[in-house]
Amino acid sequence: MRKIHLAFLLGVLASCVSESAFLTTAQAATSAAPASTPLSAEFAVRWNPKEGGPASARAAIDALGKIQTDSDDYEVRYLNITAPRDAPRGSTAILRERMKGKKKFQLTFKYRSESPLLLASDLQHWSCPLAGSTERKDEVDVSFPSVGAPHRAYSRSCTKVSNDGPVTIPKALKAKRLDCVSTMTRIEGGGLKVEEWHLPGKITMIEVSREGRDTPAELDSFRNEIVTPLVKANAKPADRSKTELGMKCKS
């Protein structure tokens, strides 16, 4: 475990040198937001508690010295879909159903890409495949892997919500539900979201995230205040995303 911690910390030091230059390049390539307005970001670190670290969402928020202020339970299912004809080049189309408690249903369509050019067009004029969606968002997901620099994935999404049963899926997406369902408990406190995921294959993942702006200062703040203390608590940051793990089942 000491070797894992050393490798992670060396990777952090190496990544700091190039971080500012990378951010400047990425933000300059993104015309959806002025240069003076960094992109909205979600900073996150996740780990498998079987490999070490806090074993539950509650244990994680306690380890960080935060006070829990809210808690919700979700059921999550991913679907295989046919991407729209106007899908941005190099992007992946994702469709996700989520049920919050027993009464609130959400359907989210998302494009994800390694390139910030995904967000180059105006969000408000984007033709979301979910007619009547009430939520839309551009975001850069910044995750901390086991070694090396933080990884960035750019996403554009829209969500439709219903309190009267599952949201109807557009036929044009030719969606097919996967055979597996994930469950997730989310607790909040101190500006953090801490999620405990139970995924296909009996995999449990804990994730701590915080929303902010994609700037060097906020990245360093999350690294120093969240990632480093969790690594010292024996958490081993994981490289695989929740979406990837959640779709690992037969359709």
N, C-alpha and C positions, 0 to 999 in steps of 0.2 A: 504493500500500500504506500510506503514511503517513496518508492520509485515512481508510482503513479502520480503522487502529489508533486514530486520534483519535476517530472516531465511536463505536467500541466503548467506549473509556475514558470518554467523556462520558456514554454510556448507563449505564455502571456507576455513575458518581457520582450521576446522577439517580435511579437505582433504589434507592440506599442509604437515601434519605430516607423512602421509603414501605415499605421491606422489613419492618421490625419490626411495623408496624401490620397488614400483610397476613398475616404469620405468625400473629399473635395471633388474627385473625379466622378464618383457616383452621383452626387447631387447636381453637378454641372450638367450631366447627361439627362437629368430629369427636368423637363420643361414644365411639368404639371404644377410645380411649386417654384416661386421665386427663389433666387440664390440666398436671399436673406431669411427664408423660411424653410428650415430643414424638414425633411419628411417625418411624418408621424411614425413612431417605431414601437415595437414591443420587444423588449429585452427579455431573454429567457434562458434558463438552465434547467436541464432535466436529468434524471438518473434512475437507474433500476435499484431499488432498495436491497435486493438480494446481493448486490455487489458492494454494499456499504452505504453509509449515510443515513439520515433520518428515514424511518420506515413508514411514515404516513404523512399526509398533508398537515395534520395537527402537530406532529413532531417537528416538521420542518419550520412551521411558523413560530413554534416555541423556541427552536434553535436559533432563530434570527431575532429573538427578543421582541416580537410583535404581538399585539393583542388582537384576537379574532373578533371581527365585527359583523360578519355575515357568513352564511353557508347555504349552498344549494346542491341538489342532486340532479344529474342528467343521464339520459340514455342516448347514445350516439350511434348512428349507422351511416356508412358511406355507400355510395352507389357508383356503378360503372356507367359512364355516359358517352355519348357521341358529342365531341366538341362542336360548337357553332362554326359555321363557315368563315365567320369574320374573327375567329380566335387569333390573338396576336402570335406572330411567329416565335417559336421557341418556348411557348408557354404550355403549362399543363392545366387542363380544366378539371375542377373538382366539384362534386356535389355531395352535400352532407345534410342529413336529417338529424335534428336534435330535439329531444323532449325534456323540458324543464319541469321537474315535479311530475304531476299527473295532468296538468291542464294547459301548459304553454308549449306550442309546437313551433319549431323554427326550421326553415329550409334555406340553406346558404349555398350560393353558387360562387365559385372563386377561380380566378386565374392566378397561377403562381409561376414565377420565372426567376432565373438567375440574373436577369438583366434589368436595370432600372428603366430601360426604354419602355417596359410594360406600362409605366405610369405617365408616359409622355403626353397622352391625349387628355382632354378635360374629363374629369370624373362625372360631372353632372350631365354631360352629353353622351355618356356611355350608354349603349343599348343593352341593359341587363336582361338576360334571358327570362328572369322571373318577373312577369308583368305584375305591377302593383306592389313591388318591393318598397319597403319604407326605410330601409337602412342600406347605405352603401359606403364603402371605405377603401382608401388607398393606404398601404402600410408596408413598412420594411420590417421583416422578422429577423431579429439579430439574436442568434443562438450561440452559446459557448460550448464548443466540443471538448473532447478529452485532451487534445493537444492542438497547438496552432492558433491562428487568428480566429476571431469570431466569424461565423458564417452568416451571410445575408441572403435572404430570399424576399423578392418583391411580390406583393399580392394586391389584387383588385377584387373586391367582393361586393355582393349584394345579398340581402336577407329579407325574407318574407315571413311574417309572424301570424299565427292563428291561435285563438283560444277556443276554437270549435272543432278540433280534430286536426289531423295531419294536413299540411299544405299540399295542394294539388301540384303534381310535377308536370311541367310542360312536355307534351308528347314529342316535340322536336328534339329533345335531349336523348330520347330513346333509352331512358334510364332503366337499369336493372339493379335491384337491391342485392347487396352482398349478404351471404348467409350468416354473418357474425355480427354481434352487437357488442359495443363497448359501454362501460358505465364510468361515470366520472363524478367525483365530489369536489366542489370548489369552495374554498374558504377564502375570505378576504380580511385584510387587516394591515394597517401601516402603509397603505398605498400599494400593497402586493396582492396578486392573485396566486393562490397555491392550490394546485390541482392534483388529485390522486386518481390515476387512470387504471382501470382493469381492462386489459386489451386481449384480443384473441391469442390463443396459445398460453393462457394463464400467465401473461406478462403484466407486471405492475410497474407503472412509471409515476414518479413524482416530478412535478414541474413548478418552478417559481418564476413568475414573470412580473414585469412592471412596464407600464406605458410611459412614453416620453417622446423625445425628439432625437433623431439620428445625428447626434453631435459627439465629438470626442469626449467632452466633459460628462455627458450623461452615460456614455459607454463606460468610462472609467469609474463613475460613481456606482453603477450596477456591479461592475467587476469587483470593486473593493468592498462594497457594503453587503453584497449578496453572494456572489460566486466564491470569493476567497473564504469567507466563513463556512460555507457549506463544504468546500473541499477539505478544510481543516476538520470538519465533522465527519470525514471519511466518505463523502459523496463522490462518485466517479462520474463526471459529466458524460452524457451519452450523445452519440452522433446522429442517431436515427430519429426522425420526426414522429409525432403522434399520428399524423395522417398516414405515413408509410406503414406504421405498425397496425393501425386500425383497419387497413385494407388487406392485411395478410390473411385472407380466408378465401375459400372457394365461392364463386358466384353461382 
